[in-house]
Amino acid sequence: MCNAVLNKFKDPNIPESINIENCQKCGGFWMNRGETTKYKRYQEFKQKILEQEKSDEFDEQIKKLLEQHSSNPSILINVGKVLSTRLDPYSLRPIGNLDKKETTADKIAILAVNILIIILQSLLHL
């Protein structure tokens, strides 16, 4: 420590309750005991809020989808069948009789699962 006067470090990403000081002379940063723990808790809290917002947004999108197709419930029934189909974890193909030829329904199920995966990946990367 160079014994210079320390200034309160301000950053929009760090709450006011976390006390970080910096030295204009040597450029060092100083924190009291427990400040890093406070900051870690703040980060975890902020992450939970972001995850909840993403979840709420996804729920809203599902609600809109259901409202759009409520006049034709057969679409939702088919989507439910596709989403409840057991899949091979490696190929993402429906699990069933492997000897039979792939039907149109199987192809639709595979396509729907691939679309769902793309949607979920895009939501997780927002």
N, CA, C and O atoms as CSV, one atom per row, in Angstrom:
chain,resi,resn,atom,element,x,y,z
A,1,MET,N,N,0.855,-1.179,0.000
A,1,MET,CA,C,0.000,0.000,0.000
A,1,MET,C,C,0.895,1.234,0.000
A,1,MET,O,O,1.898,1.291,0.711
A,2,CYS,N,N,0.522,2.205,-0.796
A,2,CYS,CA,C,1.358,3.401,-0.966
A,2,CYS,C,C,0.950,4.539,-0.041
A,2,CYS,O,O,1.514,5.630,-0.134
A,3,ASN,N,N,-0.009,4.318,0.843
A,3,ASN,CA,C,-0.488,5.296,1.819
A,3,ASN,C,C,-1.183,6.517,1.210
A,3,ASN,O,O,-1.323,7.545,1.873
A,4,ALA,N,N,-1.617,6.409,-0.040
A,4,ALA,CA,C,-2.374,7.497,-0.667
A,4,ALA,C,C,-3.831,7.405,-0.219
A,4,ALA,O,O,-4.275,6.376,0.290
A,5,VAL,N,N,-4.554,8.486,-0.415
A,5,VAL,CA,C,-5.970,8.511,-0.050
A,5,VAL,C,C,-6.739,7.636,-1.048
A,5,VAL,O,O,-6.539,7.731,-2.259
A,6,LEU,N,N,-7.617,6.790,-0.517
A,6,LEU,CA,C,-8.413,5.902,-1.368
A,6,LEU,C,C,-9.744,6.572,-1.708
A,6,LEU,O,O,-10.328,7.273,-0.881
A,7,ASN,N,N,-10.213,6.349,-2.930
A,7,ASN,CA,C,-11.501,6.883,-3.393
A,7,ASN,C,C,-12.485,5.744,-3.577
A,7,ASN,O,O,-12.112,4.639,-3.971
A,8,LYS,N,N,-13.750,6.028,-3.288
A,8,LYS,CA,C,-14.792,5.011,-3.483
A,8,LYS,C,C,-14.911,4.713,-4.974
A,8,LYS,O,O,-15.077,5.616,-5.794
A,9,PHE,N,N,-14.824,3.439,-5.302
A,9,PHE,CA,C,-14.946,2.999,-6.688
A,9,PHE,C,C,-16.424,2.849,-7.016
A,9,PHE,O,O,-17.163,2.176,-6.297
A,10,LYS,N,N,-16.846,3.479,-8.101
A,10,LYS,CA,C,-18.260,3.424,-8.507
A,10,LYS,C,C,-18.350,2.807,-9.885
A,10,LYS,O,O,-17.613,3.159,-10.807
A,11,ASP,N,N,-19.282,1.871,-9.992
A,11,ASP,CA,C,-19.521,1.187,-11.264
A,11,ASP,C,C,-21.001,0.820,-11.297
A,11,ASP,O,O,-21.539,0.374,-10.283
A,12,PRO,N,N,-21.677,0.996,-12.440
A,12,PRO,CA,C,-23.110,0.680,-12.496
A,12,PRO,C,C,-23.426,-0.798,-12.258
A,12,PRO,O,O,-24.564,-1.142,-11.939
A,13,ASN,N,N,-22.429,-1.672,-12.410
A,13,ASN,CA,C,-22.647,-3.105,-12.201
A,13,ASN,C,C,-22.401,-3.547,-10.762
A,13,ASN,O,O,-22.603,-4.713,-10.421
A,14,ILE,N,N,-21.974,-2.628,-9.937
A,14,ILE,CA,C,-21.693,-2.955,-8.532
A,14,ILE,C,C,-22.614,-2.119,-7.654
A,14,ILE,O,O,-22.613,-0.892,-7.756
A,15,PRO,N,N,-23.402,-2.761,-6.793
A,15,PRO,CA,C,-24.318,-2.011,-5.931
A,15,PRO,C,C,-23.570,-1.093,-4.954
A,15,PRO,O,O,-22.428,-1.355,-4.575
A,16,GLU,N,N,-24.243,-0.024,-4.567
A,16,GLU,CA,C,-23.661,0.950,-3.636
A,16,GLU,C,C,-23.297,0.316,-2.292
A,16,GLU,O,O,-22.382,0.783,-1.615
A,17,SER,N,N,-23.998,-0.729,-1.911
A,17,SER,CA,C,-23.761,-1.345,-0.600
A,17,SER,C,C,-22.420,-2.084,-0.531
A,17,SER,O,O,-21.943,-2.406,0.557
A,18,ILE,N,N,-21.824,-2.346,-1.674
A,18,ILE,CA,C,-20.523,-3.019,-1.694
A,18,ILE,C,C,-19.441,-1.954,-1.768
A,18,ILE,O,O,-19.387,-1.168,-2.714
A,19,ASN,N,N,-18.584,-1.938,-0.762
A,19,ASN,CA,C,-17.581,-0.888,-0.625
A,19,ASN,C,C,-16.262,-1.334,-1.256
A,19,ASN,O,O,-15.549,-2.178,-0.714
A,20,ILE,N,N,-15.958,-0.746,-2.411
A,20,ILE,CA,C,-14.675,-0.981,-3.077
A,20,ILE,C,C,-14.004,0.378,-3.221
A,20,ILE,O,O,-14.623,1.352,-3.648
A,21,GLU,N,N,-12.738,0.422,-2.859
A,21,GLU,CA,C,-11.990,1.671,-2.967
A,21,GLU,C,C,-10.791,1.437,-3.879
A,21,GLU,O,O,-10.258,0.331,-3.967
A,22,ASN,N,N,-10.381,2.514,-4.557
A,22,ASN,CA,C,-9.195,2.384,-5.387
A,22,ASN,C,C,-8.252,3.548,-5.150
A,22,ASN,O,O,-8.651,4.634,-4.729
A,23,CYS,N,N,-6.992,3.281,-5.436
A,23,CYS,CA,C,-5.933,4.266,-5.243
A,23,CYS,C,C,-5.598,4.889,-6.594
A,23,CYS,O,O,-5.292,4.185,-7.556
A,24,GLN,N,N,-5.661,6.206,-6.652
A,24,GLN,CA,C,-5.357,6.910,-7.894
A,24,GLN,C,C,-3.849,6.888,-8.177
A,24,GLN,O,O,-3.422,7.050,-9.320
A,25,LYS,N,N,-3.064,6.689,-7.141
A,25,LYS,CA,C,-1.609,6.719,-7.298
A,25,LYS,C,C,-1.056,5.408,-7.865
A,25,LYS,O,O,-0.327,5.410,-8.857
A,26,CYS,N,N,-1.414,4.286,-7.221
A,26,CYS,CA,C,-0.868,2.995,-7.657
A,26,CYS,C,C,-1.858,2.161,-8.468
A,26,CYS,O,O,-1.474,1.154,-9.063
A,27,GLY,N,N,-3.142,2.573,-8.499
A,27,GLY,CA,C,-4.150,1.844,-9.272
A,27,GLY,C,C,-4.697,0.615,-8.568
A,27,GLY,O,O,-5.468,-0.141,-9.159
A,28,GLY,N,N,-4.313,0.401,-7.317
A,28,GLY,CA,C,-4.773,-0.760,-6.571
A,28,GLY,C,C,-6.222,-0.640,-6.129
A,28,GLY,O,O,-6.750,0.462,-5.976
A,29,PHE,N,N,-6.860,-1.790,-5.926
A,29,PHE,CA,C,-8.235,-1.841,-5.428
A,29,PHE,C,C,-8.217,-2.448,-4.044
A,29,PHE,O,O,-7.441,-3.359,-3.760
A,30,TRP,N,N,-9.097,-1.923,-3.170
A,30,TRP,CA,C,-9.130,-2.366,-1.793
A,30,TRP,C,C,-10.573,-2.626,-1.384
A,30,TRP,O,O,-11.484,-1.865,-1.711
A,31,MET,N,N,-10.750,-3.727,-0.659
A,31,MET,CA,C,-12.084,-4.071,-0.153
A,31,MET,C,C,-11.958,-4.479,1.305
A,31,MET,O,O,-10.945,-5.032,1.734
A,32,ASN,N,N,-13.003,-4.194,2.044
A,32,ASN,CA,C,-13.063,-4.644,3.433
A,32,ASN,C,C,-13.407,-6.131,3.445
A,32,ASN,O,O,-13.873,-6.688,2.451
A,33,ARG,N,N,-13.169,-6.750,4.582
A,33,ARG,CA,C,-13.489,-8.158,4.737
A,33,ARG,C,C,-14.983,-8.386,4.455
A,33,ARG,O,O,-15.836,-7.651,4.953
A,34,GLY,N,N,-15.277,-9.392,3.666
A,34,GLY,CA,C,-16.666,-9.754,3.386
A,34,GLY,C,C,-17.247,-9.105,2.136
A,34,GLY,O,O,-18.343,-9.470,1.709
A,35,GLU,N,N,-16.542,-8.160,1.549
A,35,GLU,CA,C,-17.088,-7.477,0.365
A,35,GLU,C,C,-17.178,-8.417,-0.837
A,35,GLU,O,O,-18.124,-8.334,-1.620
A,36,THR,N,N,-16.197,-9.311,-0.984
A,36,THR,CA,C,-16.267,-10.251,-2.115
A,36,THR,C,C,-17.434,-11.219,-1.937
A,36,THR,O,O,-18.081,-11.600,-2.913
A,37,THR,N,N,-17.704,-11.618,-0.692
A,37,THR,CA,C,-18.851,-12.492,-0.422
A,37,THR,C,C,-20.153,-11.775,-0.746
A,37,THR,O,O,-21.063,-12.371,-1.324
A,38,LYS,N,N,-20.248,-10.504,-0.380
A,38,LYS,CA,C,-21.441,-9.712,-0.707
A,38,LYS,C,C,-21.644,-9.642,-2.218
A,38,LYS,O,O,-22.755,-9.798,-2.725
A,39,TYR,N,N,-20.526,-9.402,-2.928
A,39,TYR,CA,C,-20.616,-9.278,-4.386
A,39,TYR,C,C,-21.034,-10.606,-5.016
A,39,TYR,O,O,-21.836,-10.617,-5.950
A,40,LYS,N,N,-20.506,-11.719,-4.521
A,40,LYS,CA,C,-20.871,-13.040,-5.040
A,40,LYS,C,C,-22.362,-13.300,-4.817
A,40,LYS,O,O,-23.037,-13.814,-5.709
A,41,ARG,N,N,-22.875,-12.957,-3.655
A,41,ARG,CA,C,-24.309,-13.109,-3.372
A,41,ARG,C,C,-25.140,-12.238,-4.306
A,41,ARG,O,O,-26.193,-12.656,-4.788
A,42,TYR,N,N,-24.655,-11.018,-4.558
A,42,TYR,CA,C,-25.342,-10.115,-5.484
A,42,TYR,C,C,-25.397,-10.726,-6.883
A,42,TYR,O,O,-26.439,-10.681,-7.537
A,43,GLN,N,N,-24.270,-11.305,-7.351
A,43,GLN,CA,C,-24.241,-11.939,-8.665
A,43,GLN,C,C,-25.233,-13.103,-8.738
A,43,GLN,O,O,-25.956,-13.233,-9.726
A,44,GLU,N,N,-25.275,-13.937,-7.718
A,44,GLU,CA,C,-26.198,-15.074,-7.689
A,44,GLU,C,C,-27.647,-14.600,-7.714
A,44,GLU,O,O,-28.480,-15.179,-8.411
A,45,PHE,N,N,-27.951,-13.543,-6.950
A,45,PHE,CA,C,-29.292,-12.986,-6.919
A,45,PHE,C,C,-29.685,-12.449,-8.296
A,45,PHE,O,O,-30.791,-12.692,-8.779
A,46,LYS,N,N,-28.762,-11.718,-8.915
A,46,LYS,CA,C,-29.027,-11.147,-10.235
A,46,LYS,C,C,-29.245,-12.261,-11.266
A,46,LYS,O,O,-30.107,-12.137,-12.137
A,47,GLN,N,N,-28.468,-13.349,-11.171
A,47,GLN,CA,C,-28.618,-14.481,-12.092
A,47,GLN,C,C,-29.996,-15.129,-11.933
A,47,GLN,O,O,-30.623,-15.495,-12.927
A,48,LYS,N,N,-30.469,-15.273,-10.699
A,48,LYS,CA,C,-31.797,-15.846,-10.468
A,48,LYS,C,C,-32.883,-14.974,-11.083
A,48,LYS,O,O,-33.848,-15.486,-11.650
A,49,ILE,N,N,-32.727,-13.661,-10.974
A,49,ILE,CA,C,-33.701,-12.742,-11.568
A,49,ILE,C,C,-33.712,-12.898,-13.083
A,49,ILE,O,O,-34.782,-12.952,-13.690
A,50,LEU,N,N,-32.535,-12.972,-13.702
A,50,LEU,CA,C,-32.458,-13.140,-15.153
A,50,LEU,C,C,-33.090,-14.451,-15.599
A,50,LEU,O,O,-33.799,-14.492,-16.605
A,51,GLU,N,N,-32.833,-15.529,-14.848
A,51,GLU,CA,C,-33.418,-16.827,-15.177
A,51,GLU,C,C,-34.937,-16.784,-15.059
A,51,GLU,O,O,-35.640,-17.359,-15.890
A,52,GLN,N,N,-35.448,-16.108,-14.033
A,52,GLN,CA,C,-36.896,-15.991,-13.849
A,52,GLN,C,C,-37.514,-15.196,-14.992
A,52,GLN,O,O,-38.589,-15.542,-15.481
A,53,GLU,N,N,-36.832,-14.122,-15.422
A,53,GLU,CA,C,-37.341,-13.319,-16.533
A,53,GLU,C,C,-37.419,-14.152,-17.810
A,53,GLU,O,O,-38.394,-14.055,-18.556
A,54,LYS,N,N,-36.383,-14.979,-18.067
A,54,LYS,CA,C,-36.395,-15.851,-19.241
A,54,LYS,C,C,-37.532,-16.861,-19.136
A,54,LYS,O,O,-38.213,-17.143,-20.121
A,55,SER,N,N,-37.734,-17.402,-17.938
A,55,SER,CA,C,-38.806,-18.365,-17.721
A,55,SER,C,C,-40.169,-17.713,-17.943
A,55,SER,O,O,-41.050,-18.302,-18.570
A,56,ASP,N,N,-40.337,-16.494,-17.427
A,56,ASP,CA,C,-41.599,-15.779,-17.609
A,56,ASP,C,C,-41.852,-15.488,-19.089
A,56,ASP,O,O,-42.983,-15.590,-19.563
A,57,GLU,N,N,-40.796,-15.126,-19.811
A,57,GLU,CA,C,-40.922,-14.839,-21.244
A,57,GLU,C,C,-41.315,-16.108,-22.005
A,57,GLU,O,O,-42.161,-16.064,-22.898
A,58,PHE,N,N,-40.697,-17.235,-21.647
A,58,PHE,CA,C,-41.031,-18.513,-22.285
A,58,PHE,C,C,-42.476,-18.891,-21.994
A,58,PHE,O,O,-43.195,-19.335,-22.889
A,59,ASP,N,N,-42.909,-18.716,-20.737
A,59,ASP,CA,C,-44.298,-19.007,-20.369
A,59,ASP,C,C,-45.267,-18.149,-21.173
A,59,ASP,O,O,-46.320,-18.625,-21.597
A,60,GLU,N,N,-44.913,-16.891,-21.381
A,60,GLU,CA,C,-45.765,-15.978,-22.157
A,60,GLU,C,C,-45.847,-16.430,-23.615
A,60,GLU,O,O,-46.913,-16.364,-24.226
A,61,GLN,N,N,-44.736,-16.885,-24.167
A,61,GLN,CA,C,-44.743,-17.370,-25.542
A,61,GLN,C,C,-45.612,-18.620,-25.681
A,61,GLN,O,O,-46.347,-18.767,-26.657
A,62,ILE,N,N,-45.524,-19.511,-24.705
A,62,ILE,CA,C,-46.369,-20.716,-24.729
A,62,ILE,C,C,-47.834,-20.328,-24.620
A,62,ILE,O,O,-48.678,-20.888,-25.320
A,63,LYS,N,N,-48.146,-19.374,-23.748
A,63,LYS,CA,C,-49.529,-18.913,-23.582
A,63,LYS,C,C,-50.070,-18.356,-24.893
A,63,LYS,O,O,-51.204,-18.651,-25.272
A,64,LYS,N,N,-49.262,-17.549,-25.591
A,64,LYS,CA,C,-49.688,-16.994,-26.879
A,64,LYS,C,C,-49.917,-18.095,-27.903
A,64,LYS,O,O,-50.877,-18.046,-28.673
A,65,LEU,N,N,-49.031,-19.089,-27.912
A,65,LEU,CA,C,-49.178,-20.213,-28.834
A,65,LEU,C,C,-50.473,-20.960,-28.571
A,65,LEU,O,O,-51.187,-21.329,-29.504
A,66,LEU,N,N,-50.775,-21.182,-27.298
A,66,LEU,CA,C,-52.012,-21.878,-26.950
A,66,LEU,C,C,-53.241,-21.066,-27.353
A,66,LEU,O,O,-54.232,-21.623,-27.826
A,67,GLU,N,N,-53.174,-19.749,-27.165
A,67,GLU,CA,C,-54.295,-18.897,-27.555
A,67,GLU,C,C,-54.509,-18.904,-29.064
A,67,GLU,O,O,-55.648,-18.897,-29.530
A,68,GLN,N,N,-53.422,-18.919,-29.826
A,68,GLN,CA,C,-53.516,-18.908,-31.282
A,68,GLN,C,C,-54.157,-20.176,-31.826
A,68,GLN,O,O,-54.849,-20.140,-32.844
A,69,HIS,N,N,-53.927,-21.294,-31.150
A,69,HIS,CA,C,-54.402,-22.573,-31.672
A,69,HIS,C,C,-55.548,-23.175,-30.859
A,69,HIS,O,O,-55.854,-24.360,-30.989
A,70,SER,N,N,-56.174,-22.352,-30.025
A,70,SER,CA,C,-57.262,-22.892,-29.202
A,70,SER,C,C,-58.485,-23.247,-30.038
A,70,SER,O,O,-59.296,-24.073,-29.620
A,71,SER,N,N,-58.633,-22.632,-31.223
A,71,SER,CA,C,-59.779,-22.939,-32.078
A,71,SER,C,C,-59.629,-24.292,-32.751
A,71,SER,O,O,-60.622,-24.878,-33.182
A,72,ASN,N,N,-58.408,-24.799,-32.849
A,72,ASN,CA,C,-58.166,-26.097,-33.473
A,72,ASN,C,C,-57.348,-26.958,-32.511
A,72,ASN,O,O,-56.126,-27.028,-32.640
A,73,PRO,N,N,-58.003,-27.613,-31.550
A,73,PRO,CA,C,-57.269,-28.358,-30.521
A,73,PRO,C,C,-56.498,-29.559,-31.067
A,73,PRO,O,O,-55.604,-30.064,-30.389
A,74,SER,N,N,-56.818,-30.029,-32.269
A,74,SER,CA,C,-56.095,-31.184,-32.798
A,74,SER,C,C,-54.619,-30.859,-32.995
A,74,SER,O,O,-53.770,-31.741,-32.868
A,75,ILE,N,N,-54.305,-29.592,-33.306
A,75,ILE,CA,C,-52.910,-29.187,-33.452
A,75,ILE,C,C,-52.193,-29.358,-32.116
A,75,ILE,O,O,-51.085,-29.892,-32.056
A,76,LEU,N,N,-52.841,-28.897,-31.044
A,76,LEU,CA,C,-52.218,-29.013,-29.722
A,76,LEU,C,C,-52.100,-30.472,-29.288
A,76,LEU,O,O,-51.129,-30.853,-28.634
A,77,ILE,N,N,-53.086,-31.283,-29.651
A,77,ILE,CA,C,-53.024,-32.711,-29.321
A,77,ILE,C,C,-51.834,-33.347,-30.020
A,77,ILE,O,O,-51.095,-34.122,-29.412
A,78,ASN,N,N,-51.645,-33.021,-31.308
A,78,ASN,CA,C,-50.514,-33.577,-32.052
A,78,ASN,C,C,-49.184,-33.087,-31.491
A,78,ASN,O,O,-48.229,-33.858,-31.398
A,79,VAL,N,N,-49.116,-31.812,-31.119
A,79,VAL,CA,C,-47.895,-31.286,-30.511
A,79,VAL,C,C,-47.613,-32.029,-29.204
A,79,VAL,O,O,-46.468,-32.382,-28.921
A,80,GLY,N,N,-48.656,-32.263,-28.414
A,80,GLY,CA,C,-48.496,-33.006,-27.166
A,80,GLY,C,C,-47.984,-34.412,-27.407
A,80,GLY,O,O,-47.133,-34.901,-26.664
A,81,LYS,N,N,-48.497,-35.069,-28.442
A,81,LYS,CA,C,-48.023,-36.420,-28.770
A,81,LYS,C,C,-46.552,-36.397,-29.158
A,81,LYS,O,O,-45.772,-37.257,-28.748
A,82,VAL,N,N,-46.185,-35.394,-29.960
A,82,VAL,CA,C,-44.788,-35.298,-30.383
A,82,VAL,C,C,-43.884,-35.044,-29.191
A,82,VAL,O,O,-42.834,-35.672,-29.054
A,83,LEU,N,N,-44.296,-34.113,-28.320
A,83,LEU,CA,C,-43.459,-33.771,-27.172
A,83,LEU,C,C,-43.372,-34.895,-26.153
A,83,LEU,O,O,-42.411,-34.955,-25.386
A,84,SER,N,N,-44.353,-35.783,-26.127
A,84,SER,CA,C,-44.319,-36.877,-25.163
A,84,SER,C,C,-43.693,-38.148,-25.744
A,84,SER,O,O,-43.592,-39.157,-25.046
A,85,THR,N,N,-43.280,-38.113,-26.992
A,85,THR,CA,C,-42.634,-39.258,-27.615
A,85,THR,C,C,-41.251,-39.460,-27.019
A,85,THR,O,O,-40.462,-38.520,-26.921
A,86,ARG,N,N,-40.964,-40.693,-26.621
A,86,ARG,CA,C,-39.633,-40.997,-26.088
A,86,ARG,C,C,-38.625,-40.960,-27.220
A,86,ARG,O,O,-38.883,-41.457,-28.317
A,87,LEU,N,N,-37.467,-40.362,-26.941
A,87,LEU,CA,C,-36.447,-40.215,-27.967
A,87,LEU,C,C,-35.160,-40.896,-27.542
A,87,LEU,O,O,-34.835,-40.974,-26.358
A,88,ASP,N,N,-34.432,-41.390,-28.543
A,88,ASP,CA,C,-33.096,-41.898,-28.307
A,88,ASP,C,C,-32.214,-40.695,-27.952
A,88,ASP,O,O,-32.189,-39.725,-28.708
A,89,PRO,N,N,-31.492,-40.728,-26.828
A,89,PRO,CA,C,-30.737,-39.548,-26.401
A,89,PRO,C,C,-29.586,-39.165,-27.333
A,89,PRO,O,O,-29.106,-38.032,-27.283
A,90,TYR,N,N,-29.141,-40.092,-28.178
A,90,TYR,CA,C,-28.004,-39.798,-29.054
A,90,TYR,C,C,-28.441,-39.315,-30.431
A,90,TYR,O,O,-27.882,-38.361,-30.973
A,91,SER,N,N,-29.450,-39.987,-30.991
A,91,SER,CA,C,-29.885,-39.608,-32.343
A,91,SER,C,C,-31.091,-38.674,-32.332
A,91,SER,O,O,-31.415,-38.061,-33.349
A,92,LEU,N,N,-31.761,-38.565,-31.172
A,92,LEU,CA,C,-32.996,-37.787,-31.028
A,92,LEU,C,C,-34.110,-38.297,-31.937
A,92,LEU,O,O,-35.006,-37.545,-32.323
A,93,ARG,N,N,-34.043,-39.569,-32.271
A,93,ARG,CA,C,-35.092,-40.194,-33.071
A,93,ARG,C,C,-36.075,-40.874,-32.119
A,93,ARG,O,O,-35.685,-41.328,-31.042
A,94,PRO,N,N,-37.339,-40.945,-32.511
A,94,PRO,CA,C,-38.325,-41.611,-31.650
A,94,PRO,C,C,-37.950,-43.064,-31.396
A,94,PRO,O,O,-37.508,-43.778,-32.297
A,95,ILE,N,N,-38.136,-43.484,-30.149
A,95,ILE,CA,C,-37.870,-44.874,-29.792
A,95,ILE,C,C,-39.123,-45.682,-30.092
A,95,ILE,O,O,-40.227,-45.310,-29.694
A,96,GLY,N,N,-38.941,-46.769,-30.783
A,96,GLY,CA,C,-40.073,-47.625,-31.142
A,96,GLY,C,C,-39.555,-48.838,-31.870
A,96,GLY,O,O,-38.421,-49.263,-31.648
A,97,ASN,N,N,-40.350,-49.383,-32.715
A,97,ASN,CA,C,-39.953,-50.539,-33.503
A,97,ASN,C,C,-38.921,-50.092,-34.534
A,97,ASN,O,O,-39.245,-49.356,-35.466
A,98,LEU,N,N,-37.689,-50.536,-34.364
A,98,LEU,CA,C,-36.615,-50.101,-35.248
A,98,LEU,C,C,-36.655,-50.803,-36.604
A,98,LEU,O,O,-35.989,-50.366,-37.543
A,99,ASP,N,N,-37.432,-51.891,-36.717
A,99,ASP,CA,C,-37.503,-52.627,-37.978
A,99,ASP,C,C,-38.423,-51.955,-38.982
A,99,ASP,O,O,-38.263,-52.153,-40.186
A,100,LYS,N,N,-39.371,-51.175,-38.519
A,100,LYS,CA,C,-40.343,-50.587,-39.442
A,100,LYS,C,C,-39.737,-49.406,-40.178
A,100,LYS,O,O,-38.797,-48.766,-39.706
A,101,LYS,N,N,-40.293,-49.140,-41.327
A,101,LYS,CA,C,-39.821,-48.015,-42.119
A,101,LYS,C,C,-40.337,-46.716,-41.490
A,101,LYS,O,O,-41.433,-46.673,-40.932
A,102,GLU,N,N,-39.533,-45.672,-41.593
A,102,GLU,CA,C,-39.899,-44.385,-41.009
A,102,GLU,C,C,-41.143,-43.831,-41.700
A,102,GLU,O,O,-41.165,-43.664,-42.920
A,103,THR,N,N,-42.179,-43.550,-40.908
A,103,THR,CA,C,-43.431,-43.038,-41.462
A,103,THR,C,C,-43.398,-41.521,-41.530
A,103,THR,O,O,-42.477,-40.882,-41.021
A,104,THR,N,N,-44.408,-40.957,-42.161
A,104,THR,CA,C,-44.531,-39.502,-42.218
A,104,THR,C,C,-44.653,-38.930,-40.811
A,104,THR,O,O,-44.075,-37.886,-40.511
A,105,ALA,N,N,-45.402,-39.610,-39.951
A,105,ALA,CA,C,-45.552,-39.145,-38.570
A,105,ALA,C,C,-44.200,-39.129,-37.855
A,105,ALA,O,O,-43.912,-38.213,-37.085
A,106,ASP,N,N,-43.364,-40.156,-38.116
A,106,ASP,CA,C,-42.029,-40.189,-37.521
A,106,ASP,C,C,-41.198,-39.004,-38.003
A,106,ASP,O,O,-40.497,-38.367,-37.216
A,107,LYS,N,N,-41.280,-38.718,-39.288
A,107,LYS,CA,C,-40.521,-37.595,-39.852
A,107,LYS,C,C,-40.993,-36.274,-39.258
A,107,LYS,O,O,-40.186,-35.391,-38.966
A,108,ILE,N,N,-42.301,-36.144,-39.084
A,108,ILE,CA,C,-42.852,-34.924,-38.484
A,108,ILE,C,C,-42.390,-34.795,-37.038
A,108,ILE,O,O,-42.041,-33.705,-36.585
A,109,ALA,N,N,-42.391,-35.919,-36.315
A,109,ALA,CA,C,-41.949,-35.895,-34.920
A,109,ALA,C,C,-40.484,-35.478,-34.825
A,109,ALA,O,O,-40.119,-34.676,-33.965
A,110,ILE,N,N,-39.652,-36.016,-35.701
A,110,ILE,CA,C,-38.228,-35.662,-35.704
A,110,ILE,C,C,-38.053,-34.186,-36.023
A,110,ILE,O,O,-37.274,-33.493,-35.369
A,111,LEU,N,N,-38.769,-33.707,-37.018
A,111,LEU,CA,C,-38.694,-32.295,-37.390
A,111,LEU,C,C,-39.149,-31.405,-36.232
A,111,LEU,O,O,-38.512,-30.395,-35.933
A,112,ALA,N,N,-40.246,-31.783,-35.585
A,112,ALA,CA,C,-40.771,-30.991,-34.471
A,112,ALA,C,C,-39.768,-30.940,-33.317
A,112,ALA,O,O,-39.583,-29.894,-32.696
A,113,VAL,N,N,-39.132,-32.062,-33.039
A,113,VAL,CA,C,-38.141,-32.097,-31.961
A,113,VAL,C,C,-36.953,-31.224,-32.315
A,113,VAL,O,O,-36.443,-30.497,-31.462
A,114,ASN,N,N,-36.504,-31.283,-33.561
A,114,ASN,CA,C,-35.382,-30.441,-33.978
A,114,ASN,C,C,-35.731,-28.963,-33.875
A,114,ASN,O,O,-34.900,-28.159,-33.452
A,115,ILE,N,N,-36.944,-28.596,-34.256
A,115,ILE,CA,C,-37.390,-27.210,-34.136
A,115,ILE,C,C,-37.444,-26.800,-32.669
A,115,ILE,O,O,-37.011,-25.703,-32.314
A,116,LEU,N,N,-37.968,-27.666,-31.826
A,116,LEU,CA,C,-38.045,-27.377,-30.396
A,116,LEU,C,C,-36.658,-27.186,-29.794
A,116,LEU,O,O,-36.457,-26.302,-28.962
A,117,ILE,N,N,-35.706,-28.006,-30.209
A,117,ILE,CA,C,-34.337,-27.880,-29.709
A,117,ILE,C,C,-33.753,-26.533,-30.117
A,117,ILE,O,O,-33.100,-25.872,-29.310
A,118,ILE,N,N,-33.983,-26.124,-31.358
A,118,ILE,CA,C,-33.469,-24.840,-31.837
A,118,ILE,C,C,-34.090,-23.695,-31.039
A,118,ILE,O,O,-33.391,-22.759,-30.650
A,119,ILE,N,N,-35.399,-23.765,-30.793
A,119,ILE,CA,C,-36.083,-22.717,-30.027
A,119,ILE,C,C,-35.534,-22.646,-28.605
A,119,ILE,O,O,-35.250,-21.561,-28.097
A,120,LEU,N,N,-35.385,-23.799,-27.969
A,120,LEU,CA,C,-34.885,-23.819,-26.593
A,120,LEU,C,C,-33.442,-23.313,-26.517
A,120,LEU,O,O,-33.079,-22.594,-25.586
A,121,GLN,N,N,-32.627,-23.694,-27.502
A,121,GLN,CA,C,-31.248,-23.207,-27.502
A,121,GLN,C,C,-31.202,-21.711,-27.685
A,121,GLN,O,O,-30.391,-21.037,-27.049
A,122,SER,N,N,-32.053,-21.174,-28.539
A,122,SER,CA,C,-32.052,-19.716,-28.756
A,122,SER,C,C,-32.544,-18.993,-27.504
A,122,SER,O,O,-32.060,-17.902,-27.201
A,123,LEU,N,N,-33.489,-19.573,-26.776
A,123,LEU,CA,C,-33.968,-18.957,-25.543
A,123,LEU,C,C,-32.895,-18.972,-24.462
A,123,LEU,O,O,-32.771,-18.024,-23.687
A,124,LEU,N,N,-32.133,-20.039,-24.417
A,124,LEU,CA,C,-31.096,-20.158,-23.395
A,124,LEU,C,C,-29.913,-19.245,-23.672
A,124,LEU,O,O,-29.162,-18.917,-22.754
A,125,HIS,N,N,-29.734,-18.830,-24.917
A,125,HIS,CA,C,-28.604,-17.964,-25.271
A,125,HIS,C,C,-28.962,-16.495,-25.301
A,125,HIS,O,O,-28.125,-15.673,-25.675
A,126,LEU,N,N,-30.183,-16.133,-24.920
A,126,LEU,CA,C,-30.581,-14.716,-24.922
A,126,LEU,C,C,-29.903,-13.965,-23.816
A,126,LEU,O,O,-30.118,-12.763,-23.665
